Structure formats: C-alpha cells, structure tokens
C-alpha cells in the first residue's frame, strides 16, 4: 500500500504511454482507496470488465503507468484521482508539441465550466452546450449536421467542425479527447510555423481578425495565470 503523495509525480507524468484505441487487457492495476482519512492505493488483479469500470471512473490506474484510451477519457472528464492533478496532465500524457500550459489555457477558455475543461461540449451560434456523456454530444452534433448547420465547435479543444472537420474521420472521432487534442495541437503548430510567434499562433487559434484575436490573447493570458503548476492537492482539494 502506498500513500497518494508518494506517486503523485507518476500520475502527472506517466512513464509509459500507449497510443491505442482500446483498453489494455493484461496487467495489474492500482486501486485508489481512502483509509483513516488518507488516500492510498492497493495493487490488485481483476477481470477486464472490472478493470475498465475502475479505470473509467478514475479510481484506478495501470500499475505499469500505461495510459490507454479509457484512461485518457477519465483524465479528460476529471474523474476520481484525475480531479486532483494539474490541468496540464492530459497534455503532458499525450506529449503535445505545443507546451502543455498553453494547451490547458486554450482548453479552459474553450470548453471550461466550473473551473475545468469538459470534453463533451458544443458551441453553436455563440452559445456553449455541455453534455453529460459523449454519446449525447455526438447525437446533438449529428442533428446540427443533418440540418446543414455545420458551423459549430466540438470537443475539449472546441475545434471548428466547418473549417476543420476534414481532420477527423467522423464526428465521433472529433469528440475523442486524443483526436481532438491532436487536431488542436496541429492547428496551433501550423499557425506558429506561419507566423513565427507563439502569441500570434494562440490568437489565431480563435480568429485572424485583429480585434477578435487580441481579445482572445487577453483571455488566454488570464487562463494561463490560473493554470496550476502544482497538484490540486496542494490547493486544499482533498480526496478523503
């Protein structure tokens, strides 16, 4: 049994990353539990069904610190233990080309609610819609597409479907946190290559119109100041 603090760094910077579509089927997991008011872990073996449920809930992680698609979704939703880690965690896990603090700032500006980004989000006609589940968000997006209303933003990074839908194989993939983050990262990097300035690239992520770009740059500056460099545990959020 280990204390949460003893491996918090491993939660923030997992040692093994798996770029896979599904769940890893073999290996032990560390299950998080509270004992005497302290967060601890117990290493166990379990069936694949139980493993998926525990990892999806954020109440367990692979003992090897491997990160699969189910783990990434738990991080994106801030489930369980992942609510205690910095906003940059998911971007560090995916090793984005754009610095994780900038990516976290964009995510919080684009799909932030209650102080944290949310992957099942649509912005249509200037209004944000937050859905409880991925399937609900996909169904809503499909309705917009069927109506011919394709000028809307999707997912954690609010990638515009009309302008960037070709970066995804389907609307389902557009909501996948990994695919959505990868697309947003590519967009920022393309603007960076064109302009030679990260500040300009970040502004252009929203718009090339000078007034809109400047406003967005200011909003991101504010988000960057909020992005925590330390664990939320150190901000007084306690799991037990």
N, C-alpha and C positions, 0 to 999 in steps of 0.2 A: 504494500500500500504506500502511495506517495502523496505528499501534500501538493496542492494545486500550484503553489508558488515555485516548487522545485522544477516543474517542467513547463512553466508559462512561456518561456522563450521558445520551446518546441512547438507550442500551439501557434505562436505568432509566425515562426519561420520553420515550417515542417521540413524535415530532412530529405524526404523523398516525395517527388511529385509525379502523379500518373495522369497523363492526358488521355483519358479513356471516356467512353460514352456511358459505361455502366458501372456496376458495383464490383469491387474486388471480392472474389468469392472465398478466399482462403486466408487464414491467419488469425491471430488473437486480437482482441480489442481491449482498450482501457475504458472502463465504465466509470463515469463520474458519480459520486455519491456524497452525501453530507453525513459526517459522523462527529458528534459532540460539537456541532456548530462550525465545523471545518470542512472545506471541500477536499475530498481525497479521490483517489482512483483505485479500482480493483481490476486486475487483469484477468480476463475470462475468455473461454471459448464458447461459441454459441452457434445455433443454426443460422443459415443465411437469412431467413425471414426475420429472426430476432435481431440479427446484426443490422440489417437495413433499417428497421424501425428505430433502433437505438441511435444509429449514426444520423439518420434523417432528423431525429428530434434534437440533435446536438448534445445528447447525453453520453456519447462515446466517440472515440476516435481510434483508428487503427494503431495498434501498439508500435508498428513499424513507422508510424507517422506518414504513411502513404495517403495521398489525397485523391479520391475518385470523384465522379460526378455527383454522387449523393452527398458527399462531404461538402463539396463546393456549394450545393444548394442550401445546406444547413448554415454555412457561413454567410451566404447571401441574405438569408432570412433572419440571421442573428439568433438562431435557436440555441437554447441551452448554454453551454460553455462559451459559444462564439459571441454571445452578447457581452462577454467580459473582455474581449480582445479589441485592439485598436481598429479604427476604421480602415486602415491601410492593409489589414491582414489578407483579405481576399486578393488584393492586387499583388502583394508580396508572394502569395501562394502561386499565382499564375505568372509571376515574373514578367510583368508588363514592361514594355520598352519605355513608356512614359513613367516618370517617378511616381511611386505609389501615393504619395501625399497629394499630388495633382489629380490623380485619378479618383482618389477618395473625395476631394473637393468637388470635382465635377459630379460624381455620383450623388453626393448630398445635396448639391444645388438642383440637380435634375429630377431626382426621384425621392428626395428626402421627406420624411414625415416623422414626427416625434423625435427629431434629432438624429435619424438614421435613414440611409437609403433603403429602398424597397424594390425588389426585382419585378413584381407583378403590377407594373404601373403603365398607364397610357396617358398621354397628354393629347387632347383633341380640342381644337378651336380655343386654345389658350387655357384650358382647364385640365387639371390633373385628376385622374381617376385611379384609386388604389384598390386592388382586388385582393381577396384573401388568399386565393390559390392561383397557380399558374394556369390551370385549365379555364378558370373564369376569365382571366385576362386574354387568353387566346380566343375564347368564344366571342368576347367583346370586339377584339381586333378583326376577327372574321366578319362580323356584322358590318363594321365600317368598310371593309374591303368590298363586300357584296353590294354596298350602297354606292360604291365608287368614291368614297371619302377616304382617300389613301394618304392624305397629308396629316399624319399623326406620328407621335414619338412612342417608342416602345422600350420596355425593359428597364433594367437597373441604371443604364447609362443614357436612356432616352434617345436612342438612335432613331433618326427620322426615317420612317418606312418609305415615304415617297422618293426621297433622294438616295437612300442607302439600302433599300430593300434587296438590291442585287448582291449585297454582301452576304446574304443568307440564302440557304436552300429553301426555306419555308418560313411562315410566320411563327411556327412552333420553335424553330431554331433561333429566331430573333429574340425570343424570350429566355432562351437558355442562358444562364448567367455567364458561362465561359464564352460562348459565341458573342454575346452582347458586349462583354468587356473587350474581347479581342477586336471587334469591329471598331469600337470607340477608340481603342489604343491606336489602331491603324489610321483612323481619321486624324487624330492629334498629330501623329508622326508625319503624315502627308502634309499637313499644314506647316509643321515645323521644317520639313525639307524645303517647302516652297518659300517660307518667309525668313528662315534662319533665326527666328525668335520664339522662345517658348511662350512668352506672354502673348505674342501675336497669335500663336497656334491655339492657345487656350481660348482666346477671344473668338477666333474664327470657328471654333467648335460649335458655337452658338450661331454666329452670323458674321458676314463680312461687311455688313452695313456699319459704318463708323460709330454711330450713336449707340446702336444695339450692342456692338462689340465692346465698347468702352464700359457700358453698364454691366455687361456680363463679367468683364475682367474685374470690376469692383466687387461683384457678388462672390466671385471665386476667391478674391483676396480675403474676404470676410470668412468664407468657408475654410480656407487654409489656416486661419487663426484658430478655428475651432477644432481642426483635426488634431486628435490626441497623438502624441508621440509615445505615450505610456499606456499601460493597460488600464482599462476602465476599473479594474480592481483598486487601482491607486487613486481613483476619483470618488471612492466611497461606495461604489456599487458592489454589494456583497451577494454571493450566490446562496448562502445558507443562513 
